[in-house]
Amino acid sequence: MQVAELLRFLLYPTFYAGMLRMMVPITLGAVGEIISERSGVVNIGLEGIMMLGALVSTYVGHFTGSMVLAMVSGLVVGLAAGFLHAGIAVNLAGDQIIDGVGLNLFAVGIGEVLLYLTWGSFATSPQLPPEVRVPSIHGFSPFVVLTLLVAAATWVVVEKTRWGLRLKAVGEDPVAAEAAGIDVFKVRTIATVVGSLLTASAGVFLSLDWLGAYTKNISAGRGFIALALVVFSRWNPLTALLGGLIFGFLFQLSQSIPSGVVPDQILWALPYLVTLLISAGFLAKARPPGAVGRPYKRV
């Protein structure tokens, strides 16, 4: 098969529509984590928060038949996870990494248990009814527009507003920020909760838009790829959007190449491998916020 014939799908608009949809979850997760880390708080529980957002929105959608309630409930669980992480990492000065690991493990476990108790399957829920699914507009997902707006708005807020300046000050040197009259705990809590909310919205997208169901490990490593994109972007939301588009292109490419041309295992791993390699290339040059990952305690 000639290369030109093999890659003919690159000429079709549907390929790029799929690419844009695939960039949504990791871009939302990465932008949310950028906000959180700019304040000095690391949340490696993105994978778990995506799962929880998808799980709760799926359950509410199944049992209420309401798309609005399903979406709101998925976002509410994101808020709850954000306040939990902020309470431990910010107010109690707990270990941010251990807390994030706990979120991931809890989400994996509770998802499988609830699937089995409700539908007798560890793998997947039944498909959501059409009225609960997020409708496409001419084949174009509304979440794509939302993601583009979120990335642009976050850049404006972080780089061009007074609150963004406070956010960066808290993440660089919380002692100096406190001396300047900034409430470090308040800023870090808000940033952590907003970051978790955006990550949960990625889970809502996966269940109500992309798959129309909840499946075991529905996030499929996208939370960890989002963490890698934070480094790739050097904590810049617009660059994170670029990284998301690269991942989306590679994922759609892996889904479009006919089976048998390349071993399926290589195709499935391609978007993750290339994204990680690109991010690793930026690791040596990346300079994280000065106080990221370090709890702050008032003296």
C-alpha positions as a printed Julia matrix, in Angstrom:
299×3 Matrix{Float64}:
   0.0    0.0    0.0
   1.44   3.37  -1.01
   2.1    5.96   1.69
  -0.09   8.54  -0.08
  -3.01   6.14  -0.13
  -2.4    5.09   3.46
  -2.48   8.69   4.72
  -5.39   9.8    2.55
  -7.51  10.26   5.68
  -5.42  13.36   6.47
  -7.38  15.17   3.77
 -10.75  14.62   5.44
 -12.27  17.21   7.83
 -13.53  14.39  10.08
  -9.93  13.53  10.95
  -9.31  17.01  12.34
 -12.67  17.11  14.09
 -11.63  13.91  15.88
  -8.22  15.41  16.64
  -9.83  18.4   18.33
 -12.06  16.14  20.44
  -9.11  14.04  21.55
  -7.17  17.07  22.77
  -9.97  18.11  25.14
  -9.36  15.95  28.25
  -5.61  16.34  28.55
  -5.73  20.06  27.74
  -8.36  20.73  30.41
  -6.37  18.65  32.91
  -3.09  20.37  32.02
  -4.55  23.89  32.23
  -6.12  23.07  35.58
  -2.82  21.74  36.9
  -0.98  24.83  35.62
  -3.27  27.01  37.73
  -2.7   24.8   40.76
   1.09  24.56  40.37
   1.41  28.28  39.72
   0.18  28.69  43.28
   2.69  26.13  44.56
   0.36  23.12  44.91
   1.03  19.89  43.0
  -1.9   17.59  42.32
  -0.87  14.28  40.75
  -4.4   13.0   41.31
  -5.59  14.26  37.91
  -6.16  10.72  36.7
  -8.4    9.96  39.66
 -10.32  13.22  39.43
 -11.06  12.55  35.74
 -12.37   9.11  36.68
 -14.54  10.48  39.46
 -15.99  13.18  37.23
 -16.81  10.58  34.59
 -18.18   8.08  37.12
 -20.53  10.44  38.92
 -21.82  12.1   35.74
 -22.51   8.66  34.24
 -24.43   7.47  37.3
 -26.5   10.63  37.61
 -27.2   10.58  33.87
 -28.4    6.99  33.99
 -30.71   7.4   36.95
 -32.1   10.89  36.26
 -32.06  11.03  32.46
 -30.88  14.64  32.7
 -27.78  15.85  30.88
 -27.66  19.04  32.96
 -27.78  17.19  36.28
 -25.17  14.72  35.02
 -22.78  17.52  34.04
 -23.33  19.49  37.24
 -22.8   16.43  39.42
 -19.53  15.63  37.65
 -18.32  19.17  38.29
 -19.45  19.05  41.92
 -17.33  15.98  42.59
 -14.42  17.91  41.07
 -15.05  20.74  43.52
 -15.19  18.25  46.39
 -11.91  16.63  45.33
 -10.32  20.07  45.02
 -11.4   21.14  48.51
 -10.2   17.81  49.9
  -6.79  18.17  48.29
  -6.56  21.82  49.33
  -7.52  20.96  52.9
  -4.77  18.37  53.16
  -2.06  20.03  51.06
  -2.67  23.69  51.95
  -4.34  23.96  55.34
  -2.84  20.86  56.98
   0.51  21.14  55.16
   0.26  17.47  54.2
   2.31  15.63  51.6
   0.9   16.67  48.23
   2.18  13.62  46.38
   0.73  11.07  48.8
  -2.62  12.83  48.73
  -2.68  12.71  44.93
  -1.79   9.03  44.9
  -4.64   8.42  47.33
  -7.09  10.16  44.99
  -5.98   7.98  42.09
  -6.27   4.74  44.03
  -9.66   5.67  45.48
 -11.08   6.52  42.04
  -9.91   3.24  40.5
 -11.34   1.19  43.37
 -14.67   2.94  43.8
 -15.32   2.85  40.06
 -14.89  -0.91  39.77
 -16.87  -1.6   42.94
 -19.83   0.54  41.88
 -19.83  -0.91  38.36
 -20.03  -4.43  39.76
 -22.63  -3.63  42.41
 -24.86  -1.76  39.96
 -24.5   -3.64  36.67
 -22.58  -6.81  37.57
 -19.57  -5.84  35.46
 -16.08  -4.67  36.37
 -15.55  -3.32  32.86
 -18.27  -0.92  31.71
 -21.67   0.58  32.35
 -24.55   0.45  29.85
 -24.6    3.16  27.22
 -26.22   6.42  28.28
 -29.53   7.32  26.6
 -29.22   9.87  23.76
 -30.87  12.67  25.74
 -28.05  12.53  28.32
 -25.25  12.67  25.75
 -23.75  16.06  24.88
 -24.99  16.82  21.33
 -22.53  17.65  18.59
 -23.04  20.76  16.49
 -22.45  19.79  12.85
 -20.13  17.06  14.1
 -18.28  19.53  16.31
 -18.16  18.98  20.08
 -19.06  21.99  22.28
 -16.27  20.85  24.61
 -13.73  21.8   21.95
 -14.89  25.42  22.03
 -14.96  25.33  25.83
 -11.37  24.04  25.95
 -10.07  26.7   23.59
 -11.8   29.42  25.61
 -10.54  28.01  28.92
  -6.93  27.93  27.72
  -7.09  31.49  26.37
  -8.94  32.87  29.4
  -6.51  31.2   31.79
  -3.55  32.75  30.02
  -5.16  36.21  30.25
  -5.97  35.79  33.94
  -2.55  34.43  34.9
  -0.47  36.83  32.81
  -2.54  40.01  32.63
  -4.51  40.41  35.85
  -3.81  41.36  39.43
  -5.04  37.99  40.67
  -2.64  36.24  38.29
   0.21  38.27  39.72
  -0.8   37.18  43.22
  -1.05  33.59  42.06
   2.5   33.62  40.71
   3.82  35.45  43.77
   2.38  32.79  46.08
   3.89  30.03  43.97
   7.33  31.63  43.82
   7.8   32.84  47.39
   4.86  32.48  49.8
   6.75  34.16  52.66
   7.31  37.33  50.62
   3.74  37.16  49.3
   2.37  36.96  52.84
   4.53  39.9   53.85
   3.01  41.88  50.97
  -0.48  41.24  52.35
  -1.51  38.3   50.14
  -3.47  35.51  51.81
  -1.38  32.52  50.7
  -3.85  29.93  51.98
  -6.79  31.55  50.19
  -5.01  31.89  46.85
  -3.68  28.33  46.97
  -7.08  26.93  47.92
  -8.84  28.75  45.07
  -6.19  27.64  42.57
  -6.36  24.02  43.71
 -10.15  23.9   43.54
 -10.28  25.53  40.1
  -7.65  23.11  38.83
  -9.64  20.15  40.13
 -12.86  21.53  38.62
 -11.29  21.74  35.16
  -9.91  18.21  35.49
 -13.33  16.87  36.49
 -14.82  18.56  33.43
 -12.42  16.43  31.36
 -14.01  13.36  32.97
 -17.48  14.68  32.18
 -16.4   15.01  28.55
 -15.15  11.42  28.45
 -18.41   9.98  29.75
 -21.1   12.27  28.34
 -19.5   13.22  25.04
 -16.85  10.8   23.85
 -17.82   7.34  25.15
 -21.37   7.76  26.42
 -20.63   5.4   29.31
 -18.22   4.77  32.16
 -15.54   2.16  31.57
 -12.78   0.79  33.75
  -9.79   3.18  33.62
 -11.76   5.54  31.39
  -9.07   8.23  31.6
  -6.51   5.77  30.13
  -3.48   7.68  31.41
  -4.62  11.08  30.19
  -4.22  12.56  33.67
  -0.55  11.59  33.69
  -0.05  12.91  30.16
  -1.61  16.18  31.35
   1.02  16.33  34.1
   3.72  15.87  31.46
   2.19  18.66  29.37
   2.51  21.04  32.31
   6.28  20.63  32.08
   6.22  20.76  28.28
   4.29  24.02  28.41
   6.56  25.55  31.06
   3.39  26.4   32.95
   1.9   28.35  30.04
  -1.78  27.54  29.24
  -1.46  28.37  25.52
   1.55  26.1   25.11
  -0.36  23.39  26.96
  -3.08  23.79  24.35
  -0.46  23.21  21.66
   0.67  20.07  23.46
  -2.93  18.91  23.65
  -3.32  19.4   19.91
  -0.18  17.32  19.29
  -1.57  14.52  21.45
  -4.96  14.76  19.75
  -3.36  14.55  16.32
  -1.3   11.51  17.27
  -4.26   9.78  18.93
  -6.48  10.35  15.92
  -3.65   9.19  13.67
  -3.3    5.97  15.65
  -7.05   5.37  15.27
  -7.06   6.1   11.53
  -4.18   3.94  10.27
  -5.65   0.64   9.06
  -5.1   -2.35  11.34
  -2.33  -4.65  10.15
  -0.18  -1.96   8.55
   1.49  -1.32  11.92
   1.12  -3.6   14.98
  -1.87  -2.45  17.04
   0.21  -2.23  20.22
   2.52   0.32  18.59
  -0.42   2.37  17.34
  -2.06   2.43  20.78
   1.19   3.49  22.47
   2.18   6.07  19.83
   0.39   9.19  21.18
   1.53   8.52  24.74
   5.12   7.72  23.78
   5.61  10.72  21.5
   3.97  13.12  23.97
   6.21  11.89  26.78
   9.33  12.13  24.6
   8.47  15.69  23.6
   7.8   16.62  27.23
  11.05  14.98  28.37
  12.95  17.12  25.87
  11.66  20.25  27.62
  12.31  18.94  31.13
  15.91  20.15  31.4
  14.97  23.69  30.36
  11.81  23.97  32.45
  11.91  26.02  35.62
   8.97  25.31  37.89
   7.53  27.88  40.33
   9.99  28.33  43.17
   7.77  26.99  45.97
   5.88  24.31  44.03
   5.21  21.2   46.08
   6.33  22.8   49.34
   3.69  23.32  52.05
   3.55  26.78  53.58
   3.29  27.3   57.31
   2.88  30.66  58.97
   5.61  31.36  61.49
